[in-house]
């Protein structure tokens, strides 16, 4: 299925820029909407079919001309950002999702709303299936992101039911790759930055907490497969290979050839102990599964970032 023109909110961010790039490669004209608080113009390719506009998704989105796909990615996604901007994160998850859905409704477009594995909180079900309702602390410091995404999902399904909007939700698990800011607080870029600078890799808690890390190219394939599907979701997108944080640190040291050591620091508040997606639904509905192993993804991230990360 070929889309003629897509709007990507948060298109200058880490994931958004990769989505824009892949849509352009497939022949789709793309309009990137971003307020550039956490994204960068340097993430975007110089392409004649790419338009860029400064936009705050918490305000109504005015887009001229036809649109047949909206990909809603705008939201602070790293702990550093959403803890620094807690109210704005909630506003983006609420009003931002509302305005992306309104745009899709007006244009008669398919809209894919990016949710997150954080809706499962510190899960009591393992691995996490889409039918699991989650175990979230609604007033903890992380709740501004978790609850923003949970509300965004509720808004999306309300628009499907009340207005017939062709909307789908994907729940994105930990994703990594080129263009992540080294200071954004997420696991892989933090470890890569520390290893390349010869600093100790800081592991929160005892490091036995697990994550499932998906390379960005795999994630983008899954997201666009969801765009081409009529399914409402939610659909988990992530790598079902589960690794401990301590193991990720060791693999980063090996991949970089660093002499860094590992230093344990205080555990983070409400940090999930286990995180692993059940991707059976994505396999059946989208024919999707991740293909890039962690060690290969780390090498690709390093090879494509030898001159440093873009802001």
N, C-alpha and C positions, 0 to 999 in steps of 0.2 A: 504493500500500500504506500503510495507516494503522497506526501503532504505538500501542498503548493506554498503555503506560508504559515509559519509558526511564530508565536510569541513565547519567549522564555523569560519568566520573571526570575530575578537573581542570576541572570545569564552571564554576569562577569565574575561570578564566584568560582570556587574550585569545581564543583560538579556541573554548575550551569554552563561554564565555558566549554567543557567537554561535550555537553549535550548540543550546544550551538555548533561546535565544530563538526560533530557527526551528522547533524541535520544538513548542514551546508554540503558535506561530502555526498550526501544522498540526493542533492539537487533541490532542497527546500530553501526558499527565501526565509530569513530569520530576522525578527526584531527582538533585540535584547533590551529588557527593561531592568534597570538597576539603580540604586541610590549611591553605590560605590562606597558605602561605609565599611564593608568587609570584602568587597570584590575589587577587581582592578581591570582597567582597560588593557593593561599589558597581558592579561590572560586571553584576550580575544584575538582571533586571526584578522588579518587585513584581507577582506573578501568583498567583492562587489555586491554579493547578495545578502550581506549582513548590515542591518541598521541597528544603531545604538541610541537609546534615549534615556536620559536621567528621569527616574520615576520613583515615587514613594508609593508602594502598593497599599499602604493604609489609607490612601485617597483613591477615589474612583479613577479607573484606567481608561483613558481616551485613546483609541487606536483607530486611525483612518484605514479604510480599505478592507478587503476580505481577509479572514483568518480562518483556517480550518483545524488548527491545533494550538492549544495553550498548555505549556508545561510550567506548572507553578512550583518553583524551587526557592523563592525568596524567603529567607528566614535566617537569622544568626544560628549557626549550627555547631559552633565549637563552644566548649564550656567558658573559655575566656571571654567570648563575645556575649553569650546570653546571660552570663552572670554580671557582666558590665552594663548590659542594657536589658534588665529584666522586664520592665514595663513595655518597652518597644518590642521585645520578643513576643509578649502576649498580644500586643496590638497587631503585629504582623501575622501571627497565627490565626487571629480572629478576623480583623478587617481585611487583611491582605488576602486571605483565602476567599472571603466574601467577594472582593472586587475581581479576583481572577475568575471566579464562578460567574459573576455578572457579565464579564467580558465574553466568556465562552457562550453564555446564554444569548447575548445580543448577536453574536456572530454565527451561532449555530455550529460551534466548533466542538471537537473532542477536547476534553481537558483532563490532564493527569496531575493529580495533587500529590506532592511528595510528603509522606508521613515518615515515621521513624520507628526503629525498634524500641526507642525509649518509651513508646506507649505501653510497653509491657512492664516497664519499671524494673524492679529487682524481682525477676520472675519466679513464681512457684511452680510453673510448668516448664519442663525441659525435654527436648528443644521446644521452641515457641511456635505454635500454630496460629493461624489467623483467627481461629475460633476462641483463643484465649483472651480474656478481658483485661488482664494485666494486674499488677500489684504496685501501684504508684503512690508515693507520699504526696498528697495534693498541696502541702504547704511548705515543703522543704525547698532548699535553694535551687535544685534542679527542676522543680515543678513548673517553673516559668516556661521551659522548653517542652517538657513532657505534656503538660496540660494544654499548651498552645496547639500542639499537634493533635491531641485527642479532640479538642474542640474543632479543629480544622476538618477532621474526619467526619464529625457529626454534621458540620455545615455542608460538606460535600454530599453526604447521603440525603440530607434534607432537600438540597437543590435537585437531586435526581428524582426524589419522590414528588416534590411539589411543582417543579418546573420542567421536568423531563430532560434535564441537562445530561448530555452524554459524558459522564464523569467517571473517573476511575482513581483509586487510591493505591499507591505502593508504599510499603513499609520498608524503608532502607536501613539495612544493618551497616555496621562499621565499614566505611569505604576509604580507600587511600590511593595515592598516586601523585603524579606531577601536578604542580600548581597549588598544593596546600601550603599555606603560610607556615613558616617554621615556628612562629610564635603563637599559633592559634590554640595551643593547649591540647590538641588531640594526640593520640598515642604515637602513631607512626611518624608524623613530622617532628614531634618533640624528640623522639629517640634518634631520628636521622640527624637532626641539628646537633644534638649533644655528641653523638658519635663522631661526626665530621669535625667537630671542634675539640675533640679529645676530652670532653667533660664526662663525669659520671652520668650514666643513664638513671634517671630518677623513677623508681618503681613505687607506686603508692601501695601501702600495705605490704602484705607478704608476697604479692605477685602471683598468687594462685588463682585469682579471679580470671575468668576466661573471656575471650573475645573471638569473633568470627570475622576475619578481614577479607574484604572483596576488592579486587583491583578495579579501578575506575572504568576501564574499557569494558569489562564484563558487566558492570552495573549499568552503564549507558545502553548496552545492547538490551538488557532486560527492561529498562525503562521505556525504550522506544518500541519494544515488542508489546508492552502494555498499551502504549499509545495506539498501536495498530489493532488492538483487540477491543471488542465491545464490552468486555467484562468490567463490572464495577469494582471488583476487589473487595476488601483489601487483599493485596498479594505481597508476600514477603519476597524481598530481593536481597540476597546476601550469600556469603560463602558458608556452607555447613561444616567446613573444617574448623574445629574448635581448638584454640591454642591458649595457653596461659600468657598473661602479660609478661611474666618472667622469661618465657620461651621467646616471645617476640623480641624482647631486649637482646637476648643472646643471638638471635638470627640477624638483627640489625648490626650488631658488633661484627659478626662474621661477614656479612655482606659488604660492609664498609672497610673491613680490614683495620678497624680502629683498635687502639690500645685502651679504650675507655673501660672503666669498671662499672659495676651496678651498685647504686646506693638506694636503700629503702627509706622512704619518707612516710609521713602520716597518711593514712587512708582517707579518701575523699568521702564526703557526706553523701549517703544514699547511692554509693557506687554499686552498680549491679554485680553480683558475685558470678553469675553465669550468663552467657549470651551466645545463643546458637539458633539460627533459623531452621524451621522445617520448610523446605522449598518444594515440597511435593506439588502444591498448587501451581507454582510457576512452571514446573516441569510439564505438568499435564496441560495447562491452559495456554502457555506461551512457548512451549518447547525450549525453555531456557534453563541453563545451568552455567555457573562460572567455570572458566577454563584455565585461568592463570594461577598457578600455585604461588604461595606466599613468597618463597625465595626468589622466584622469577619476577614477581611484582616489585619486590624491593630492588632488584637489579635494574629493572626498567625505570623505576622512580629515580634512582641515582644517575643512570645514563642520560636521562632527559633533563637533569637538573644540575649539571656540572657547573653552570655559571650562577647557580643560586636560585632561590625561589622569588617569584614575583609577589608583590604586596597585593 
